[in-house]
């Protein structure tokens, strides 16, 4: 489903790098956790699992959301654009 979205949207994106970033983000962070679900099946808990997965950068451990905030934010946006609804509950949970 996400690959179809990328295929249909890629011509409207500024450059090939943007497409690659979409593919990399989804492959690295989203597909391993919720890649087998259709967009309408994705729940708030699923999105939180993606954003709260373990992440390490520069020997600093945390979650994707806390350790790589920009990547986490883009990942959330990309899940949302695939058709999943991002509710205020997700934002509330991430602020904890």
C-alpha positions in Angstrom: 0.0 0.0 0.0 2.7 2.5 0.9 4.8 1.5 -2.1 1.7 2.3 -4.3 1.4 5.7 -2.5 5.1 6.5 -3.3 4.7 5.4 -6.9 1.7 7.6 -7.4 3.1 10.6 -5.6 6.7 10.6 -6.7 6.2 12.8 -9.8 5.0 15.6 -7.6 8.0 15.5 -5.3 10.9 17.8 -5.8 13.6 15.3 -6.3 14.7 11.6 -6.1 16.2 12.2 -2.7 12.8 12.9 -1.3 11.5 9.6 -2.7 14.4 7.8 -1.2 13.8 9.3 2.2 10.2 8.1 2.1 11.3 4.6 1.2 14.1 4.5 3.7 11.9 5.7 6.6 9.1 3.3 5.9 11.5 0.4 5.4 13.5 1.0 8.5 10.9 2.1 11.0 7.4 1.3 9.8 7.3 -1.9 7.8 8.9 -4.1 10.5 6.1 -3.1 12.9 3.0 -2.4 10.9 3.9 -3.1 7.3 1.5 -6.0 7.0 -1.5 -3.8 7.9 -3.8 -1.9 5.6 -4.1 1.8 6.4 -7.6 1.5 7.8 -6.3 -1.2 10.2 -3.6 1.0 11.8 -4.5 2.0 15.3 -3.2 4.7 17.7 -1.3 1.9 19.5 0.3 0.8 16.3 1.6 4.3 15.5 2.9 4.6 19.1 4.8 1.3 18.7 6.5 2.7 15.7 7.4 6.0 17.3 8.4 4.5 20.6 10.6 1.7 19.2 14.2 1.6 20.5 16.5 3.9 18.7 20.2 4.5 19.2 22.2 7.4 17.7 25.7 8.5 18.6 25.7 5.9 21.4 22.6 7.6 22.9 19.7 5.2 23.5 16.1 6.2 23.6 13.0 5.9 21.3 12.7 7.0 17.8 10.5 9.9 19.0 12.9 11.1 21.7 16.2 10.3 20.1 15.6 11.3 16.5 12.8 13.9 16.8 12.8 15.0 13.2 12.9 11.5 11.8 10.1 10.5 14.3 8.0 13.5 13.2 8.5 12.7 9.5 7.7 9.0 10.1 4.4 10.0 11.9 3.5 12.3 9.0 4.2 9.6 6.5 2.1 7.1 8.3 -0.7 9.7 8.4 -0.4 10.4 4.7 -0.7 6.7 3.9 -4.2 7.0 5.2 -4.0 6.2 8.9 -5.6 8.7 11.2 -3.3 10.4 13.6 -5.4 11.4 16.6 -4.7 13.9 19.3 -4.3 10.9 21.6 -1.0 10.0 19.9 0.4 13.5 20.5 -0.8 13.2 24.1 1.0 9.9 24.6 4.2 11.1 23.0 4.4 14.1 25.4 4.5 11.8 28.4 
